Amino acid sequence: IYLAFRFELRYGLAAVVAVLHDAITSAGLFVLCGGEMSLTVMAALMTIFGYSLNDTIVIFDRIRENRSLHRDLNYYDTINLSINQTMGRTLLTSLTTMLGVLSLLIFGGGAIFDFALVMFFGMITGTYSTIFIASSFINAWHNHAASRQEKAKTGRLATAKAAK
């Protein structure tokens, strides 16, 4: 709701789709590895939500900035530029956080293992979902809206010509 209010509805929905993907994929991989859902796993999933949303907000904010700075670029190129500008930050943040999670996996006890394993899966899925899923979702939504506007404009022109 915050992202839909702060940016646009399509950004909020894209973030929800990406976060749902992260949660389902991370929980699914954890269960496939033989784990059971517990409060510790739920805590890890909630942490993944925050992590993924933060990364998504960074890219969406850059898209918004670039839309006003680079009016000559089409929407796809603006998204591509924004992802490329934030890619270094995204990967470095993921890798440094992954080192901490990896140390929890290796040196943590049995109580923290489930949390660390879900976080490990979530870090991977959260990083690629922000780049590939959320951004593709808003691009597809934009293309659909643009084609609907074009069809409506074409229909109005045809109606105006028929009226003459």
C-alpha angles and dihedrals in degrees: 000000000000093000092047089051096041097044120004136303093261091056091052092049092046090053091050091050091049094047092047088051090051094049096045094044095045094046091045094051090047092052091046088056089057100263126141127224112256140152089272090056091047089052090052091050091051089050089051089052091057094043094049094044091051092052091046092051091053092055094042091050090051090050089052092049093048093049089063096038098045106037090158092067122086119237096263092051091047090054091046092050091048093050091048091050092052098036095094092050092046095050095043092049091048094047096048092047089046089058090058092046091047091053089052089052094050103035102022120100129245092275094061098036096088091049092048094047093051090045090051091054091042094052091056096044093041093054097049095039092057092051102036109022107034095041093045090050094056091044091052091047091050092049091049092049092047092051090049090051091048092050091048091049091048090048091051091050092050091048091049091050091049091050091055 
